[in-house]
Amino acid sequence: MKRNFLNILCIATIVAIVGIVGLQRVQLQLSTGPFWDTYAFLANALYFAGKGIGYMELERPPMLSLLLSIIFMAGYVHESAIYYLTF
């Protein structure tokens, strides 16, 4: 019983630490603003979601843009979506 409680306590502590660090990372990135690569991935994701803006850089790796396009198709179209996805 005591060993099971210690395992749960350790897992909860690790989850809490990772969550705090992750949230601080997202807040820092949102305060500094996106870089140019971010806009290229966002533009590609909009294109893949069928909401293109007329600009795309299809020579970039498509995996991040494809995953992000799913979020855009769900209705959440905002530049912060890429930070939440990579968190």
KEKE-3310 file (N, C-alpha, C; in steps of 0.2 Angstrom, whole numbers, plus 5000, padded with zeros to 4 digits):
npx = (5004:5010:5020:5013:5007:5018:5023:5012:5013:5026:5024:5014:5021:5031:5022:5017:5028:5033:5021:5021:5034:5031:5020:5026:5035:5027:5021:5032:5036:5024:5025:5037:5034:5031:5043:5049:5049:5039:5027:5028:5025:5012:5006:5007:4999:4987:4984:4984:4972:4963:4960:4968:4980:4986:4999:5013:5025:5030:5041:5045:5046:5032:5025:5022:5014:5003:4998:4994:4985:4974:4969:4966:4955:4946:4942:4949:4958:4972:4988:4994:4991:5001:5010:5004:5003:5016:5020)
npy = (4994:5006:5007:5009:5021:5029:5028:5034:5046:5050:5050:5060:5071:5072:5075:5087:5095:5095:5100:5113:5118:5117:5126:5138:5139:5140:5152:5161:5160:5165:5178:5183:5182:5175:5168:5169:5156:5151:5157:5152:5138:5140:5146:5135:5126:5132:5131:5117:5115:5120:5133:5143:5157:5162:5161:5150:5139:5125:5118:5115:5103:5093:5087:5094:5105:5097:5091:5103:5108:5100:5105:5118:5115:5111:5123:5132:5144:5152:5160:5155:5142:5133:5134:5127:5115:5110:5109)
npz = (5000:5004:4995:4983:4985:4985:4972:4965:4970:4965:4951:4950:4954:4944:4933:4937:4937:4924:4918:4923:4918:4904:4902:4906:4896:4884:4888:4888:4874:4868:4872:4866:4853:4837:4825:4808:4802:4809:4804:4791:4792:4798:4787:4778:4784:4784:4771:4769:4776:4768:4768:4762:4761:4750:4751:4752:4758:4752:4752:4765:4779:4780:4791:4803:4799:4793:4805:4811:4803:4805:4817:4813:4804:4814:4818:4826:4823:4824:4828:4840:4840:4835:4845:4855:4850:4848:4861)
capx = (5000:5014:5024:5009:5006:5024:5023:5007:5016:5031:5021:5010:5026:5034:5017:5016:5034:5033:5016:5023:5039:5028:5016:5031:5038:5022:5020:5038:5035:5019:5027:5042:5031:5033:5048:5047:5047:5032:5022:5028:5022:5005:5003:5006:4994:4980:4983:4982:4966:4958:4959:4974:4980:4989:5007:5015:5032:5029:5048:5047:5043:5024:5021:5019:5008:4997:4994:4991:4979:4968:4967:4963:4949:4942:4939:4954:4963:4976:4995:4996:4990:5007:5014:5001:5004:5023:5021)
capy = (5000:5012:5008:5011:5028:5033:5028:5039:5053:5052:5052:5066:5076:5073:5078:5094:5099:5095:5105:5120:5120:5118:5132:5144:5139:5143:5160:5165:5160:5170:5185:5185:5182:5170:5169:5168:5149:5149:5159:5148:5132:5142:5147:5129:5122:5135:5128:5110:5115:5122:5140:5146:5164:5164:5161:5144:5136:5118:5114:5113:5097:5094:5084:5099:5108:5093:5091:5109:5109:5097:5110:5123:5112:5111:5130:5136:5147:5157:5158:5151:5135:5130:5133:5122:5108:5108:5108)
capz = (5000:5005:4989:4978:4986:4983:4965:4962:4972:4961:4945:4950:4955:4938:4929:4939:4935:4917:4916:4925:4913:4898:4902:4906:4889:4880:4889:4885:4867:4866:4874:4862:4846:4832:4820:4801:4801:4812:4799:4785:4794:4798:4780:4775:4788:4782:4764:4769:4779:4763:4770:4760:4761:4744:4752:4755:4757:4752:4753:4772:4781:4780:4796:4808:4795:4793:4811:4813:4799:4809:4822:4809:4802:4819:4820:4830:4818:4828:4828:4846:4840:4834:4851:4859:4846:4849:4868)
cpx = (5004:5018:5020:5008:5012:5025:5018:5010:5021:5029:5017:5015:5029:5029:5017:5022:5034:5027:5018:5029:5036:5024:5021:5034:5033:5021:5026:5037:5030:5021:5032:5039:5034:5039:5045:5045:5041:5027:5022:5024:5014:5002:5002:5000:4987:4979:4981:4974:4960:4956:4965:4974:4984:4997:5008:5022:5032:5036:5049:5044:5036:5021:5018:5013:5002:4994:4991:4985:4973:4965:4963:4956:4944:4939:4944:4959:4966:4983:4997:4995:4996:5011:5011:5002:5011:5024:5021)
cpy = (5006:5013:5011:5019:5032:5033:5033:5046:5055:5054:5058:5072:5078:5077:5085:5098:5100:5100:5112:5123:5122:5124:5138:5145:5142:5150:5164:5165:5165:5177:5188:5186:5177:5173:5168:5161:5148:5151:5155:5141:5134:5142:5140:5125:5125:5132:5121:5110:5117:5130:5144:5154:5166:5163:5154:5142:5129:5114:5112:5107:5097:5091:5089:5103:5104:5092:5097:5111:5106:5102:5116:5121:5112:5118:5134:5138:5153:5155:5155:5144:5131:5129:5127:5115:5106:5107:5101)
cpz = (5000:4998:4983:4979:4984:4975:4962:4964:4967:4954:4945:4951:4948:4933:4930:4936:4928:4914:4917:4920:4907:4897:4902:4899:4884:4881:4887:4878:4864:4867:4869:4855:4842:4828:4813:4800:4803:4807:4793:4787:4795:4792:4777:4778:4785:4775:4764:4772:4774:4764:4768:4760:4755:4745:4755:4754:4757:4752:4760:4773:4782:4787:4801:4805:4794:4799:4813:4809:4802:4814:4819:4807:4807:4821:4824:4826:4822:4828:4834:4845:4839:4840:4856:4856:4848:4856:4869)
residu = (MET:LYS:ARG:ASN:PHE:LEU:ASN:ILE:LEU:CYS:ILE:ALA:THR:ILE:VAL:ALA:ILE:VAL:GLY:ILE:VAL:GLY:LEU:GLN:ARG:VAL:GLN:LEU:GLN:LEU:SER:THR:GLY:PRO:PHE:TRP:ASP:THR:TYR:ALA:PHE:LEU:ALA:ASN:ALA:LEU:TYR:PHE:ALA:GLY:LYS:GLY:ILE:GLY:TYR:MET:GLU:LEU:GLU:ARG:PRO:PRO:MET:LEU:SER:LEU:LEU:LEU:SER:ILE:ILE:PHE:MET:ALA:GLY:TYR:VAL:HIS:GLU:SER:ALA:ILE:TYR:TYR:LEU:THR:PHE)
# end
